Amino acid sequence: MAIDTERALYAPVKALLERQGYTVKGEVGAADVVARRGDEPVVIVELKLRFSLSLFHQAVAR
């Protein structure tokens, strides 16, 4: 199964995090996925299909 849009990545990422006990929300502010589990630090996921230099700069800025 080929995933060709960032939107298509959401369901499998959400399912993975939920199996690990996280409560998952999509599109929170600038983040694509935000996950919480108890008192642990929040997990923030930016969904991307490819790695690029601009993506790296975006990650460093956040």
mmCIF file of the N, C-alpha and C atoms, coordinates in Angstrom:
data_MODEL
# 
_entry.id   MODEL 
# 
loop_
_atom_site.group_PDB 
_atom_site.id 
_atom_site.type_symbol 
_atom_site.label_atom_id 
_atom_site.label_alt_id 
_atom_site.label_comp_id 
_atom_site.label_asym_id 
_atom_site.label_entity_id 
_atom_site.label_seq_id 
_atom_site.pdbx_PDB_ins_code 
_atom_site.Cartn_x 
_atom_site.Cartn_y 
_atom_site.Cartn_z 
_atom_site.occupancy 
_atom_site.B_iso_or_equiv 
_atom_site.pdbx_formal_charge 
_atom_site.auth_seq_id 
_atom_site.auth_comp_id 
_atom_site.auth_asym_id 
_atom_site.auth_atom_id 
_atom_site.pdbx_PDB_model_num 
ATOM 1   N N  . MET A 1 1  ? 0.843  -1.182 0.000  1.00 0.00 ? 1  MET A N  1 
ATOM 2   C CA . MET A 1 1  ? 0.000  0.000  0.000  1.00 0.00 ? 1  MET A CA 1 
ATOM 3   C C  . MET A 1 1  ? 0.883  1.238  0.000  1.00 0.00 ? 1  MET A C  1 
ATOM 4   N N  . ALA A 1 2  ? 0.834  2.013  -1.050 1.00 0.00 ? 2  ALA A N  1 
ATOM 5   C CA . ALA A 1 2  ? 1.620  3.237  -1.144 1.00 0.00 ? 2  ALA A CA 1 
ATOM 6   C C  . ALA A 1 2  ? 0.859  4.383  -0.485 1.00 0.00 ? 2  ALA A C  1 
ATOM 7   N N  . ILE A 1 3  ? 1.584  5.170  0.268  1.00 0.00 ? 3  ILE A N  1 
ATOM 8   C CA . ILE A 1 3  ? 0.994  6.353  0.900  1.00 0.00 ? 3  ILE A CA 1 
ATOM 9   C C  . ILE A 1 3  ? 1.492  7.556  0.122  1.00 0.00 ? 3  ILE A C  1 
ATOM 10  N N  . ASP A 1 4  ? 0.570  8.287  -0.494 1.00 0.00 ? 4  ASP A N  1 
ATOM 11  C CA . ASP A 1 4  ? 0.982  9.372  -1.374 1.00 0.00 ? 4  ASP A CA 1 
ATOM 12  C C  . ASP A 1 4  ? 0.603  10.764 -0.879 1.00 0.00 ? 4  ASP A C  1 
ATOM 13  N N  . THR A 1 5  ? -0.036 10.865 0.283  1.00 0.00 ? 5  THR A N  1 
ATOM 14  C CA . THR A 1 5  ? -0.341 12.177 0.856  1.00 0.00 ? 5  THR A CA 1 
ATOM 15  C C  . THR A 1 5  ? -0.046 12.155 2.353  1.00 0.00 ? 5  THR A C  1 
ATOM 16  N N  . GLU A 1 6  ? 0.276  13.324 2.882  1.00 0.00 ? 6  GLU A N  1 
ATOM 17  C CA . GLU A 1 6  ? 0.508  13.416 4.328  1.00 0.00 ? 6  GLU A CA 1 
ATOM 18  C C  . GLU A 1 6  ? -0.754 13.045 5.095  1.00 0.00 ? 6  GLU A C  1 
ATOM 19  N N  . ARG A 1 7  ? -1.905 13.388 4.561  1.00 0.00 ? 7  ARG A N  1 
ATOM 20  C CA . ARG A 1 7  ? -3.180 13.063 5.213  1.00 0.00 ? 7  ARG A CA 1 
ATOM 21  C C  . ARG A 1 7  ? -3.327 11.551 5.390  1.00 0.00 ? 7  ARG A C  1 
ATOM 22  N N  . ALA A 1 8  ? -2.848 10.784 4.413  1.00 0.00 ? 8  ALA A N  1 
ATOM 23  C CA . ALA A 1 8  ? -2.934 9.323  4.490  1.00 0.00 ? 8  ALA A CA 1 
ATOM 24  C C  . ALA A 1 8  ? -2.023 8.748  5.571  1.00 0.00 ? 8  ALA A C  1 
ATOM 25  N N  . LEU A 1 9  ? -1.030 9.504  6.006  1.00 0.00 ? 9  LEU A N  1 
ATOM 26  C CA . LEU A 1 9  ? -0.132 9.050  7.074  1.00 0.00 ? 9  LEU A CA 1 
ATOM 27  C C  . LEU A 1 9  ? -0.798 9.112  8.448  1.00 0.00 ? 9  LEU A C  1 
ATOM 28  N N  . TYR A 1 10 ? -1.791 9.967  8.603  1.00 0.00 ? 10 TYR A N  1 
ATOM 29  C CA . TYR A 1 10 ? -2.375 10.206 9.925  1.00 0.00 ? 10 TYR A CA 1 
ATOM 30  C C  . TYR A 1 10 ? -2.931 8.941  10.572 1.00 0.00 ? 10 TYR A C  1 
ATOM 31  N N  . ALA A 1 11 ? -3.755 8.189  9.862  1.00 0.00 ? 11 ALA A N  1 
ATOM 32  C CA . ALA A 1 11 ? -4.407 7.011  10.460 1.00 0.00 ? 11 ALA A CA 1 
ATOM 33  C C  . ALA A 1 11 ? -3.404 5.980  10.977 1.00 0.00 ? 11 ALA A C  1 
ATOM 34  N N  . PRO A 1 12 ? -2.382 5.586  10.200 1.00 0.00 ? 12 PRO A N  1 
ATOM 35  C CA . PRO A 1 12 ? -1.444 4.603  10.749 1.00 0.00 ? 12 PRO A CA 1 
ATOM 36  C C  . PRO A 1 12 ? -0.605 5.140  11.904 1.00 0.00 ? 12 PRO A C  1 
ATOM 37  N N  . VAL A 1 13 ? -0.243 6.417  11.864 1.00 0.00 ? 13 VAL A N  1 
ATOM 38  C CA . VAL A 1 13 ? 0.527  7.005  12.971 1.00 0.00 ? 13 VAL A CA 1 
ATOM 39  C C  . VAL A 1 13 ? -0.345 7.075  14.218 1.00 0.00 ? 13 VAL A C  1 
ATOM 40  N N  . LYS A 1 14 ? -1.600 7.491  14.055 1.00 0.00 ? 14 LYS A N  1 
ATOM 41  C CA . LYS A 1 14 ? -2.537 7.549  15.182 1.00 0.00 ? 14 LYS A CA 1 
ATOM 42  C C  . LYS A 1 14 ? -2.723 6.162  15.788 1.00 0.00 ? 14 LYS A C  1 
ATOM 43  N N  . ALA A 1 15 ? -2.919 5.157  14.945 1.00 0.00 ? 15 ALA A N  1 
ATOM 44  C CA . ALA A 1 15 ? -3.117 3.788  15.434 1.00 0.00 ? 15 ALA A CA 1 
ATOM 45  C C  . ALA A 1 15 ? -1.892 3.294  16.204 1.00 0.00 ? 15 ALA A C  1 
ATOM 46  N N  . LEU A 1 16 ? -0.705 3.570  15.702 1.00 0.00 ? 16 LEU A N  1 
ATOM 47  C CA . LEU A 1 16 ? 0.527  3.165  16.382 1.00 0.00 ? 16 LEU A CA 1 
ATOM 48  C C  . LEU A 1 16 ? 0.612  3.785  17.771 1.00 0.00 ? 16 LEU A C  1 
ATOM 49  N N  . LEU A 1 17 ? 0.369  5.084  17.855 1.00 0.00 ? 17 LEU A N  1 
ATOM 50  C CA . LEU A 1 17 ? 0.451  5.771  19.146 1.00 0.00 ? 17 LEU A CA 1 
ATOM 51  C C  . LEU A 1 17 ? -0.636 5.289  20.103 1.00 0.00 ? 17 LEU A C  1 
ATOM 52  N N  . GLU A 1 18 ? -1.841 5.073  19.604 1.00 0.00 ? 18 GLU A N  1 
ATOM 53  C CA . GLU A 1 18 ? -2.921 4.584  20.466 1.00 0.00 ? 18 GLU A CA 1 
ATOM 54  C C  . GLU A 1 18 ? -2.613 3.189  21.008 1.00 0.00 ? 18 GLU A C  1 
ATOM 55  N N  . ARG A 1 19 ? -1.997 2.333  20.195 1.00 0.00 ? 19 ARG A N  1 
ATOM 56  C CA . ARG A 1 19 ? -1.607 1.000  20.682 1.00 0.00 ? 19 ARG A CA 1 
ATOM 57  C C  . ARG A 1 19 ? -0.584 1.097  21.808 1.00 0.00 ? 19 ARG A C  1 
ATOM 58  N N  . GLN A 1 20 ? 0.152  2.196  21.839 1.00 0.00 ? 20 GLN A N  1 
ATOM 59  C CA . GLN A 1 20 ? 1.156  2.411  22.884 1.00 0.00 ? 20 GLN A CA 1 
ATOM 60  C C  . GLN A 1 20 ? 0.577  3.164  24.081 1.00 0.00 ? 20 GLN A C  1 
ATOM 61  N N  . GLY A 1 21 ? -0.742 3.388  24.074 1.00 0.00 ? 21 GLY A N  1 
ATOM 62  C CA . GLY A 1 21 ? -1.403 3.989  25.221 1.00 0.00 ? 21 GLY A CA 1 
ATOM 63  C C  . GLY A 1 21 ? -1.555 5.493  25.193 1.00 0.00 ? 21 GLY A C  1 
ATOM 64  N N  . TYR A 1 22 ? -1.312 6.114  24.046 1.00 0.00 ? 22 TYR A N  1 
ATOM 65  C CA . TYR A 1 22 ? -1.431 7.566  23.933 1.00 0.00 ? 22 TYR A CA 1 
ATOM 66  C C  . TYR A 1 22 ? -2.853 7.970  23.560 1.00 0.00 ? 22 TYR A C  1 
ATOM 67  N N  . THR A 1 23 ? -3.249 9.161  23.994 1.00 0.00 ? 23 THR A N  1 
ATOM 68  C CA . THR A 1 23 ? -4.440 9.833  23.497 1.00 0.00 ? 23 THR A CA 1 
ATOM 69  C C  . THR A 1 23 ? -3.953 10.739 22.380 1.00 0.00 ? 23 THR A C  1 
ATOM 70  N N  . VAL A 1 24 ? -4.548 10.634 21.200 1.00 0.00 ? 24 VAL A N  1 
ATOM 71  C CA . VAL A 1 24 ? -4.014 11.296 20.008 1.00 0.00 ? 24 VAL A CA 1 
ATOM 72  C C  . VAL A 1 24 ? -5.011 12.303 19.456 1.00 0.00 ? 24 VAL A C  1 
ATOM 73  N N  . LYS A 1 25 ? -4.501 13.478 19.103 1.00 0.00 ? 25 LYS A N  1 
ATOM 74  C CA . LYS A 1 25 ? -5.296 14.526 18.454 1.00 0.00 ? 25 LYS A CA 1 
ATOM 75  C C  . LYS A 1 25 ? -4.575 14.945 17.180 1.00 0.00 ? 25 LYS A C  1 
ATOM 76  N N  . GLY A 1 26 ? -5.334 15.272 16.137 1.00 0.00 ? 26 GLY A N  1 
ATOM 77  C CA . GLY A 1 26 ? -4.753 15.715 14.880 1.00 0.00 ? 26 GLY A CA 1 
ATOM 78  C C  . GLY A 1 26 ? -4.923 17.198 14.666 1.00 0.00 ? 26 GLY A C  1 
ATOM 79  N N  . GLU A 1 27 ? -3.980 17.788 13.926 1.00 0.00 ? 27 GLU A N  1 
ATOM 80  C CA . GLU A 1 27 ? -4.037 19.207 13.555 1.00 0.00 ? 27 GLU A CA 1 
ATOM 81  C C  . GLU A 1 27 ? -4.260 20.108 14.765 1.00 0.00 ? 27 GLU A C  1 
ATOM 82  N N  . VAL A 1 28 ? -3.297 20.108 15.660 1.00 0.00 ? 28 VAL A N  1 
ATOM 83  C CA . VAL A 1 28 ? -3.340 20.970 16.844 1.00 0.00 ? 28 VAL A CA 1 
ATOM 84  C C  . VAL A 1 28 ? -2.334 22.090 16.623 1.00 0.00 ? 28 VAL A C  1 
ATOM 85  N N  . GLY A 1 29 ? -2.836 23.302 16.394 1.00 0.00 ? 29 GLY A N  1 
ATOM 86  C CA . GLY A 1 29 ? -1.933 24.413 16.101 1.00 0.00 ? 29 GLY A CA 1 
ATOM 87  C C  . GLY A 1 29 ? -1.133 24.111 14.843 1.00 0.00 ? 29 GLY A C  1 
ATOM 88  N N  . ALA A 1 30 ? 0.190  24.237 14.950 1.00 0.00 ? 30 ALA A N  1 
ATOM 89  C CA . ALA A 1 30 ? 1.066  23.976 13.804 1.00 0.00 ? 30 ALA A CA 1 
ATOM 90  C C  . ALA A 1 30 ? 1.462  22.510 13.703 1.00 0.00 ? 30 ALA A C  1 
ATOM 91  N N  . ALA A 1 31 ? 1.079  21.692 14.674 1.00 0.00 ? 31 ALA A N  1 
ATOM 92  C CA . ALA A 1 31 ? 1.473  20.275 14.686 1.00 0.00 ? 31 ALA A CA 1 
ATOM 93  C C  . ALA A 1 31 ? 0.432  19.414 13.975 1.00 0.00 ? 31 ALA A C  1 
ATOM 94  N N  . ASP A 1 32 ? 0.907  18.412 13.250 1.00 0.00 ? 32 ASP A N  1 
ATOM 95  C CA . ASP A 1 32 ? -0.008 17.487 12.579 1.00 0.00 ? 32 ASP A CA 1 
ATOM 96  C C  . ASP A 1 32 ? -0.621 16.491 13.556 1.00 0.00 ? 32 ASP A C  1 
ATOM 97  N N  . VAL A 1 33 ? 0.179  16.017 14.520 1.00 0.00 ? 33 VAL A N  1 
ATOM 98  C CA . VAL A 1 33 ? -0.279 15.037 15.499 1.00 0.00 ? 33 VAL A CA 1 
ATOM 99  C C  . VAL A 1 33 ? 0.285  15.409 16.863 1.00 0.00 ? 33 VAL A C  1 
ATOM 100 N N  . VAL A 1 34 ? -0.568 15.387 17.879 1.00 0.00 ? 34 VAL A N  1 
ATOM 101 C CA . VAL A 1 34 ? -0.134 15.594 19.264 1.00 0.00 ? 34 VAL A CA 1 
ATOM 102 C C  . VAL A 1 34 ? -0.657 14.418 20.076 1.00 0.00 ? 34 VAL A C  1 
ATOM 103 N N  . ALA A 1 35 ? 0.236  13.810 20.853 1.00 0.00 ? 35 ALA A N  1 
ATOM 104 C CA . ALA A 1 35 ? -0.145 12.630 21.636 1.00 0.00 ? 35 ALA A CA 1 
ATOM 105 C C  . ALA A 1 35 ? 0.273  12.814 23.087 1.00 0.00 ? 35 ALA A C  1 
ATOM 106 N N  . ARG A 1 36 ? -0.598 12.368 24.000 1.00 0.00 ? 36 ARG A N  1 
ATOM 107 C CA . ARG A 1 36 ? -0.329 12.442 25.444 1.00 0.00 ? 36 ARG A CA 1 
ATOM 108 C C  . ARG A 1 36 ? -0.538 11.078 26.064 1.00 0.00 ? 36 ARG A C  1 
ATOM 109 N N  . ARG A 1 37 ? 0.306  10.790 27.066 1.00 0.00 ? 37 ARG A N  1 
ATOM 110 C CA . ARG A 1 37 ? 0.157  9.551  27.834 1.00 0.00 ? 37 ARG A CA 1 
ATOM 111 C C  . ARG A 1 37 ? 0.516  9.884  29.278 1.00 0.00 ? 37 ARG A C  1 
ATOM 112 N N  . GLY A 1 38 ? -0.520 9.989  30.101 1.00 0.00 ? 38 GLY A N  1 
ATOM 113 C CA . GLY A 1 38 ? -0.309 10.286 31.517 1.00 0.00 ? 38 GLY A CA 1 
ATOM 114 C C  . GLY A 1 38 ? 0.433  11.593 31.723 1.00 0.00 ? 38 GLY A C  1 
ATOM 115 N N  . ASP A 1 39 ? 1.408  11.559 32.623 1.00 0.00 ? 39 ASP A N  1 
ATOM 116 C CA . ASP A 1 39 ? 2.191  12.753 32.943 1.00 0.00 ? 39 ASP A CA 1 
ATOM 117 C C  . ASP A 1 39 ? 3.471  12.859 32.118 1.00 0.00 ? 39 ASP A C  1 
ATOM 118 N N  . GLU A 1 40 ? 3.620  12.014 31.110 1.00 0.00 ? 40 GLU A N  1 
ATOM 119 C CA . GLU A 1 40 ? 4.821  12.040 30.273 1.00 0.00 ? 40 GLU A CA 1 
ATOM 120 C C  . GLU A 1 40 ? 4.833  13.292 29.396 1.00 0.00 ? 40 GLU A C  1 
ATOM 121 N N  . PRO A 1 41 ? 6.014  13.672 28.901 1.00 0.00 ? 41 PRO A N  1 
ATOM 122 C CA . PRO A 1 41 ? 6.066  14.804 27.962 1.00 0.00 ? 41 PRO A CA 1 
ATOM 123 C C  . PRO A 1 41 ? 5.197  14.530 26.729 1.00 0.00 ? 41 PRO A C  1 
ATOM 124 N N  . VAL A 1 42 ? 4.657  15.576 26.172 1.00 0.00 ? 42 VAL A N  1 
ATOM 125 C CA . VAL A 1 42 ? 3.812  15.481 24.982 1.00 0.00 ? 42 VAL A CA 1 
ATOM 126 C C  . VAL A 1 42 ? 4.664  15.047 23.788 1.00 0.00 ? 42 VAL A C  1 
ATOM 127 N N  . VAL A 1 43 ? 4.090  14.204 22.926 1.00 0.00 ? 43 VAL A N  1 
ATOM 128 C CA . VAL A 1 43 ? 4.742  13.797 21.684 1.00 0.00 ? 43 VAL A CA 1 
ATOM 129 C C  . VAL A 1 43 ? 4.105  14.597 20.553 1.00 0.00 ? 43 VAL A C  1 
ATOM 130 N N  . ILE A 1 44 ? 4.932  15.284 19.772 1.00 0.00 ? 44 ILE A N  1 
ATOM 131 C CA . ILE A 1 44 ? 4.454  16.079 18.641 1.00 0.00 ? 44 ILE A CA 1 
ATOM 132 C C  . ILE A 1 44 ? 5.050  15.494 17.370 1.00 0.00 ? 44 ILE A C  1 
ATOM 133 N N  . VAL A 1 45 ? 4.181  15.234 16.385 1.00 0.00 ? 45 VAL A N  1 
ATOM 134 C CA . VAL A 1 45 ? 4.622  14.617 15.133 1.00 0.00 ? 45 VAL A CA 1 
ATOM 135 C C  . VAL A 1 45 ? 4.257  15.532 13.970 1.00 0.00 ? 45 VAL A C  1 
ATOM 136 N N  . GLU A 1 46 ? 5.215  15.786 13.105 1.00 0.00 ? 46 GLU A N  1 
ATOM 137 C CA . GLU A 1 46 ? 4.991  16.510 11.854 1.00 0.00 ? 46 GLU A CA 1 
ATOM 138 C C  . GLU A 1 46 ? 5.014  15.466 10.740 1.00 0.00 ? 46 GLU A C  1 
ATOM 139 N N  . LEU A 1 47 ? 3.908  15.283 10.058 1.00 0.00 ? 47 LEU A N  1 
ATOM 140 C CA . LEU A 1 47 ? 3.816  14.260 9.014  1.00 0.00 ? 47 LEU A CA 1 
ATOM 141 C C  . LEU A 1 47 ? 4.415  14.783 7.710  1.00 0.00 ? 47 LEU A C  1 
ATOM 142 N N  . LYS A 1 48 ? 5.362  14.037 7.168  1.00 0.00 ? 48 LYS A N  1 
ATOM 143 C CA . LYS A 1 48 ? 5.999  14.390 5.897  1.00 0.00 ? 48 LYS A CA 1 
ATOM 144 C C  . LYS A 1 48 ? 6.235  13.125 5.090  1.00 0.00 ? 48 LYS A C  1 
ATOM 145 N N  . LEU A 1 49 ? 6.161  13.244 3.787  1.00 0.00 ? 49 LEU A N  1 
ATOM 146 C CA . LEU A 1 49 ? 6.396  12.111 2.899  1.00 0.00 ? 49 LEU A CA 1 
ATOM 147 C C  . LEU A 1 49 ? 7.869  11.954 2.551  1.00 0.00 ? 49 LEU A C  1 
ATOM 148 N N  . ARG A 1 50 ? 8.609  13.056 2.545  1.00 0.00 ? 50 ARG A N  1 
ATOM 149 C CA . ARG A 1 50 ? 10.015 13.036 2.147  1.00 0.00 ? 50 ARG A CA 1 
ATOM 150 C C  . ARG A 1 50 ? 10.839 13.916 3.075  1.00 0.00 ? 50 ARG A C  1 
ATOM 151 N N  . PHE A 1 51 ? 12.111 13.583 3.181  1.00 0.00 ? 51 PHE A N  1 
ATOM 152 C CA . PHE A 1 51 ? 13.037 14.410 3.950  1.00 0.00 ? 51 PHE A CA 1 
ATOM 153 C C  . PHE A 1 51 ? 13.652 15.441 3.013  1.00 0.00 ? 51 PHE A C  1 
ATOM 154 N N  . SER A 1 52 ? 13.783 16.679 3.500  1.00 0.00 ? 52 SER A N  1 
ATOM 155 C CA . SER A 1 52 ? 14.409 17.736 2.705  1.00 0.00 ? 52 SER A CA 1 
ATOM 156 C C  . SER A 1 52 ? 15.135 18.689 3.645  1.00 0.00 ? 52 SER A C  1 
ATOM 157 N N  . LEU A 1 53 ? 15.958 19.538 3.082  1.00 0.00 ? 53 LEU A N  1 
ATOM 158 C CA . LEU A 1 53 ? 16.675 20.520 3.884  1.00 0.00 ? 53 LEU A CA 1 
ATOM 159 C C  . LEU A 1 53 ? 15.696 21.488 4.546  1.00 0.00 ? 53 LEU A C  1 
ATOM 160 N N  . SER A 1 54 ? 14.650 21.887 3.833  1.00 0.00 ? 54 SER A N  1 
ATOM 161 C CA . SER A 1 54 ? 13.668 22.797 4.432  1.00 0.00 ? 54 SER A CA 1 
ATOM 162 C C  . SER A 1 54 ? 12.937 22.125 5.596  1.00 0.00 ? 54 SER A C  1 
ATOM 163 N N  . LEU A 1 55 ? 12.690 20.823 5.494  1.00 0.00 ? 55 LEU A N  1 
ATOM 164 C CA . LEU A 1 55 ? 12.081 20.087 6.605  1.00 0.00 ? 55 LEU A CA 1 
ATOM 165 C C  . LEU A 1 55 ? 13.007 20.091 7.813  1.00 0.00 ? 55 LEU A C  1 
ATOM 166 N N  . PHE A 1 56 ? 14.291 19.874 7.583  1.00 0.00 ? 56 PHE A N  1 
ATOM 167 C CA . PHE A 1 56 ? 15.275 19.906 8.657  1.00 0.00 ? 56 PHE A CA 1 
ATOM 168 C C  . PHE A 1 56 ? 15.270 21.276 9.341  1.00 0.00 ? 56 PHE A C  1 
ATOM 169 N N  . HIS A 1 57 ? 15.256 22.336 8.566  1.00 0.00 ? 57 HIS A N  1 
ATOM 170 C CA . HIS A 1 57 ? 15.230 23.692 9.134  1.00 0.00 ? 57 HIS A CA 1 
ATOM 171 C C  . HIS A 1 57 ? 13.949 23.926 9.931  1.00 0.00 ? 57 HIS A C  1 
ATOM 172 N N  . GLN A 1 58 ? 12.833 23.399 9.448  1.00 0.00 ? 58 GLN A N  1 
ATOM 173 C CA . GLN A 1 58 ? 11.565 23.522 10.170 1.00 0.00 ? 58 GLN A CA 1 
ATOM 174 C C  . GLN A 1 58 ? 11.667 22.829 11.524 1.00 0.00 ? 58 GLN A C  1 
ATOM 175 N N  . ALA A 1 59 ? 12.264 21.647 11.556 1.00 0.00 ? 59 ALA A N  1 
ATOM 176 C CA . ALA A 1 59 ? 12.407 20.904 12.815 1.00 0.00 ? 59 ALA A CA 1 
ATOM 177 C C  . ALA A 1 59 ? 13.308 21.645 13.790 1.00 0.00 ? 59 ALA A C  1 
ATOM 178 N N  . VAL A 1 60 ? 14.393 22.209 13.309 1.00 0.00 ? 60 VAL A N  1 
ATOM 179 C CA . VAL A 1 60 ? 15.319 22.945 14.173 1.00 0.00 ? 60 VAL A CA 1 
ATOM 180 C C  . VAL A 1 60 ? 14.635 24.184 14.753 1.00 0.00 ? 60 VAL A C  1 
ATOM 181 N N  . ALA A 1 61 ? 13.819 24.850 13.946 1.00 0.00 ? 61 ALA A N  1 
ATOM 182 C CA . ALA A 1 61 ? 13.138 26.066 14.397 1.00 0.00 ? 61 ALA A CA 1 
ATOM 183 C C  . ALA A 1 61 ? 12.106 25.777 15.476 1.00 0.00 ? 61 ALA A C  1 
ATOM 184 N N  . ARG A 1 62 ? 11.557 24.566 15.483 1.00 0.00 ? 62 ARG A N  1 
ATOM 185 C CA . ARG A 1 62 ? 10.526 24.233 16.463 1.00 0.00 ? 62 ARG A CA 1 
ATOM 186 C C  . ARG A 1 62 ? 11.153 23.606 17.669 1.00 0.00 ? 62 ARG A C  1 
# 
